[in-house]
Every structure is written in C-alpha cells, then in structure tokens.
C-alpha cells in the first residue's frame, strides 16, 4: 500500500509530465480535478474557419514592465517553445534585452552602468531553444527608460551603441538561430529623435550582423491608447486615419533604409476601425518597400483590470482584418502570458484551444 509521500510524489510527476506528451495534444482533456471532457462534445463554430492571418511570431516578455513575471526556468521555457511550435510559430522575439536596471544577459557594459546581474543568461537560453525547435530568434535592444521619462528617443542610441556590438559577439556569431533585431523603442506619433534614432540603431544592427533584418512595433494613438495605470479605458482625443497616414509617411520615409518591417500594435483602436488603419499601414509599407506585420495583442485592453488574456473573438476579428488587408506576418504580445496552456492565467490555455479549433490545428 502506498504511503502519502510516495502517492504525492507520483501525482506530482504525472502532473509535470502531462504537458510533455508528443505534439502537445489538447490541454483540456482533463481539468484540474481530473474530470475528463466528454469526447462527444466538440463545439461548432458559426463563422468560417481559418479565415485569418495566423500568428507565426511572438514576443518573449522576460523584462516585464506591467505584467507579472512567471518565474519560469528552462524546463518551463522548453515546454512553452513546444506549445508555440505546435501552432506554427516560427519566430520568437526577446522584447528587450534590458529595461532600466534589470537585464537578460551578463552584459559587461550594462553591469558597469549599475544594472543588476541576472541569475540566468536568458538570451543564450532563447537562442538555444530557438535552434532546437527550428525557429528564428530576434533580439530586442536595451531600453534605458529615459525615453519614457523624457519623451526623447535619442537617449537610447548611446547605450545600444555598445549593446548591439556586445550581443553580436556573444550570441550572433555563435547561434544560427540568431535571425535579426527588434528596435524596441515604442512610439505612436512623430516623436522627438525617433527617425534619427531608428536609423542609427537600425544601421548599426545591419552593419554588425551582415544585413540581418530589423523591425519596429509602434502603437497607433487611437481611442484606447491610455496609460497602463490609468483607470480610463478610452480617451477623447484620438488620431485620425488621415493624420496617422501623414505622420507615418514621414517616419517611414526616414527609416525604411534600415528598418525592414513594421508591426503596429493593434489594440489601441476599436474593432470597427481596423480596416481603415490597417489599409493605410499596408499602403505605406508597400510604398517604402517594408514588410507590413501586425502585432496582434493577445491581452484585453477593454477591461478595467490590466491585463488578462483576450476574448477569442476579439483576437479573431483583428487577425481577420490583417488577412483582408494583405499583411505579411502576424506576431503577438505575447504567447507565454496570454495564450500558453501553462500560463499563470487559466484563461490563456482556453484561448490556445479556441485558436487551435479555429485554425484546425
């Protein structure tokens, strides 16, 4: 007869190994209490399936600013890469290699500037896991926080002048999975220093890496572009489609030589505005020979509690609009918190299942 200790040990091992089954099959066969789903219940969609641009890339948010850290080790990350791979994700993007004093890798330069030593080299781990699962890894640059304090992007150039060279020497030359760069400064409008900063950092990224691609992910200054700590969900003053086009035509004109793709965040405008703004984004990208991506946010901006996984239909509407407007790629912010079956949010695993049902995965 088993004693309580051995029973609990076996139970823990069973729970830990369940997500590791081949091809990461359905996570909802049993609930937390071991109750099995009725196999006769399938659920039928009343909308056309797979009528949207699939998500093939995700940010990796390991230097979190306004969402909780999940405290994963390599085992959890390895499992998550398998969940990503199972739905067709081929690109992972470290959202930033450092934010203020917290950093993702043992940077001699940033440690010398007073940053804190990380316990794990996350960039090395992400490069290895990307290589293991045949994905492309893109490196997000360092965010000193000075732009958020001053509104001037030019501050980011100085620190990244050293970080870009350091990252390439440490990881770019070592891993074949290292496939490009994310210039991580987030802007929405004609921001002080933005054009020159994007050009300078994009040029250095390309020169040091032999021309590997670069991209940005700005936000649209729409009605839902309110601060993360604001109690309001919308604002009265929002950019018009015409003004958005005018400002981004000027920005694209100044950066297109050194920025290959633009992935506008899609959560700051309403769902009935998607086609209007998306059409402009695609037109501008085509004009300047850039790839037009969408950053399909998988968290919900319509709720007073920040931030929970998005309702599936909202994500579906955004991805369907991206397909209608001819976008080249969909990435998301971000899979591990808001879509992963092992997320701290229970709703994330359900979103993963609804996504799989819709795309027939």
Secondary structure, 3 states (H helix, E strand, C coil): CCCHHHHHHHHHHHHHHHCCCHHHCCCCCECCCCCECCCCCCCCCCCCCCCCCCEEEEEECCCCCCCCCCCCCHHHHHHHHHHHHHCCCCEEEECCCEECCEECCCCHHHHCCCCECCCCCHHHHHHHHHHHCCCEEEEECCECCHHHHHCECCHHHHHHHHHHHHHHHHHHCCCCCEEEEECCCCCCCCCECHHHHHHHHHHHHHHHHCCCEEEECCECCCCCCCCCCCCCCCCCCCCCHHHHHHHHHHHHHHHCCCCCEEEEECCCCCHHHHHHHHHHHHHHHHHCCCEEEEECCCECCCCCCCCCECCHHHHHHHHHHHHHCCCCEEEECCHHHHCCCCCCCHHHHHHHHHHHHHHCC
